[in-house]
Amino acid sequence: MFSRYRKDQEPENILDNFPAQITETDIFEDFSDEELIVEDPKQIVEIAEKFSTIFTPYFFVLVGLFLYKENTFLGGILLAIGAFSLLKISWQDIGSFLLGLKSFLGLSKSPDETID
């Protein structure tokens, strides 16, 4: 992994042997100052919302996994919330699934049907 000749050289000589040095001007030379500055605060909020919707479910899952060993109930709730959010499952989807399961099992009888 490490070659022997690098150990014999001085640190300044090792840096000089690298093929290219990337400078700050190389990174930003394709962009002008006007493109880097965002003037519309609504655009900043929209970008922050996009990042939030992407990273929040992963945060819930990671915190749930971390807490699962210490507090199983809280960790399980956070894991479930994160997993549902990642799978784009809403509370209405869960409710409709439970109603469908209830009707499939025959547990959803109205009070009028039980009197007869």
C-alpha positions as CSV (number, residue, x, y, z in Angstrom):
1,M,0.0,0.0,0.0
2,F,2.7,2.5,0.9
3,S,5.8,2.4,-1.2
4,R,9.2,2.5,0.3
5,Y,10.6,5.5,-1.6
6,R,8.0,7.8,-0.1
7,K,9.3,7.2,3.4
8,D,12.8,8.3,2.3
9,Q,11.6,11.6,0.9
10,E,11.0,14.8,2.7
11,P,7.3,15.9,3.1
12,E,7.8,18.9,0.7
13,N,9.0,16.5,-2.0
14,I,6.1,14.2,-1.6
15,L,3.6,17.0,-2.2
16,D,5.5,18.0,-5.3
17,N,5.1,14.5,-6.7
18,F,1.3,14.7,-6.8
19,P,0.0,15.1,-10.4
20,A,-2.2,18.2,-9.8
21,Q,-3.1,20.6,-7.1
22,I,-6.7,21.8,-7.0
23,T,-7.1,25.5,-6.0
24,E,-10.1,27.4,-5.0
25,T,-10.0,29.3,-8.3
26,D,-10.2,26.0,-10.2
27,I,-13.4,25.0,-8.4
28,F,-15.3,28.3,-8.9
29,E,-14.0,29.4,-12.3
30,D,-17.1,28.1,-14.1
31,F,-19.4,30.1,-11.9
32,S,-19.8,33.9,-11.8
33,D,-20.6,35.8,-8.6
34,E,-24.2,36.4,-9.8
35,E,-24.9,32.7,-10.1
36,L,-23.6,31.9,-6.6
37,I,-25.7,34.5,-4.8
38,V,-29.4,33.6,-4.3
39,E,-31.5,36.7,-3.9
40,D,-34.9,35.2,-3.5
41,P,-35.6,34.0,0.1
42,K,-38.5,31.8,-1.2
43,Q,-36.0,29.8,-3.3
44,I,-33.8,29.3,-0.2
45,V,-36.9,28.0,1.7
46,E,-37.9,25.7,-1.1
47,I,-34.3,24.2,-1.2
48,A,-34.3,23.8,2.6
49,E,-37.7,22.0,2.4
50,K,-36.4,19.6,-0.2
51,F,-33.4,18.8,1.9
52,S,-35.6,18.3,4.9
53,T,-37.9,15.9,3.2
54,I,-35.0,13.9,2.0
55,F,-33.0,13.7,5.2
56,T,-35.6,13.7,7.9
57,P,-36.8,10.0,7.5
58,Y,-33.2,8.8,7.5
59,F,-32.6,10.8,10.7
60,F,-35.6,9.2,12.4
61,V,-34.4,5.7,11.4
62,L,-30.9,6.3,12.6
63,V,-32.0,7.8,15.9
64,G,-34.5,4.9,16.3
65,L,-31.8,2.4,15.7
66,F,-29.6,4.2,18.2
67,L,-32.3,4.3,20.9
68,Y,-33.7,0.9,20.3
69,K,-31.3,-0.8,22.7
70,E,-31.8,1.6,25.5
71,N,-35.6,2.3,25.1
72,T,-37.3,-0.3,22.9
73,F,-40.7,1.5,22.8
74,L,-39.4,4.9,21.7
75,G,-36.8,3.4,19.3
76,G,-39.5,1.3,17.7
77,I,-41.8,4.2,17.3
78,L,-39.1,6.3,15.7
79,L,-38.1,3.4,13.4
80,A,-41.8,2.9,12.4
81,I,-42.2,6.7,11.7
82,G,-39.0,6.7,9.6
83,A,-39.8,3.6,7.7
84,F,-43.4,4.8,6.9
85,S,-42.0,8.1,5.8
86,L,-39.4,6.5,3.6
87,L,-42.0,4.2,2.0
88,K,-44.4,7.2,1.5
89,I,-47.1,5.6,3.7
90,S,-49.6,8.1,5.2
91,W,-51.9,7.8,8.1
92,Q,-54.8,7.5,5.7
93,D,-53.1,4.5,4.0
94,I,-52.8,2.8,7.4
95,G,-56.4,3.6,8.3
96,S,-57.7,2.3,5.0
97,F,-55.6,-0.9,5.4
98,L,-57.0,-1.5,8.9
99,L,-60.6,-1.0,7.6
100,G,-59.9,-3.4,4.7
101,L,-58.5,-5.9,7.1
102,K,-61.4,-5.4,9.5
103,S,-63.9,-6.0,6.7
104,F,-62.0,-9.0,5.4
105,L,-62.1,-10.6,8.8
106,G,-65.8,-9.9,9.2
107,L,-65.4,-7.6,12.2
108,S,-67.0,-4.6,10.6
109,K,-70.7,-5.2,11.3
110,S,-72.9,-2.3,11.8
111,P,-75.1,-2.2,14.9
112,D,-78.3,-2.9,12.8
113,E,-76.9,-6.1,11.5
114,T,-76.1,-7.4,15.0
115,I,-79.7,-6.9,16.2
116,D,-81.2,-9.2,13.6
